[in-house]
């Protein structure tokens, strides 16, 4: 039985991936922060009599300690993992800076540090799979935002959009660094941009931005089922290369500044220092 971990697995793109593979008979470990959304997913799985096995884990992935505990429990419980799909994100485009209990800026912690911790921490289980794939769902290749090297936690010039875009750029570099820092690993690392998708993302925004975002997604966005099809294809038949980036069905060149290897290795070193 195929076994996969999906963060953000109880809503949006993550839930779509979880549901697809549950229908296919996989064991899906859906990680989310909401007990209510987890209960909804369980009820849907029971009602639809999906063939797979569903495990829902409630974890606050903005906590590095919680992410590490999740890694330890998964490696112990699941000796073989076939896929890790990273979708956990919460947009804080307005309002002030929020710092986690561990002292990290919230977007940086949830959208980037959690993915770093799980990507590297779950390698022992992933490398026992015959075709392991890590899929990092974000905006690879988007030429907006940058890494604020002198202030990664945005303590001086915080902005919600600035923080969100930095987390996306950090994930580009996480993927680019992976084959460099794990040269002997068989894992394929895929960066995936689903495009504009109709999800529950606006619910985390204040009014009137919430209403405007919801209206825009309803008008311009694709449905989740449509948005995940290219990602499913990449998980089922991964590329030969160790790291690739994709926007929907279009493969992106990784020979661009957003995937710069020197910057990727620098961020890897700085992240290690932050987490030590």
Buried (B, 14 or more C-beta within 10 A) or exposed (E): EBBBBBBBBBBBBBBBBBBBBBBBEBBBBBBBBEEEBBEBBBEBBEEEEBEBBBBBBBBBBBBBEBBBEBBEEBBEEBEBBBBBBBBBBBBBBEEEBBBBEBEBBBBBBBBBBBBBBBBBBBBEBBBBBEBBBBBBBBBBBBEEBEBBEEEBBBEEEBBBBBBBBBBBBBBBBBBBBBBEBBEEBBBBBBBBBBBEBBBEBBEEBEEEEBEEBBEEBEEEBBEBEBBBBBBBEBBEEBBEEBBBBBBBEEBBEBEEEBBBBEBBBBBBEEBEEBBE
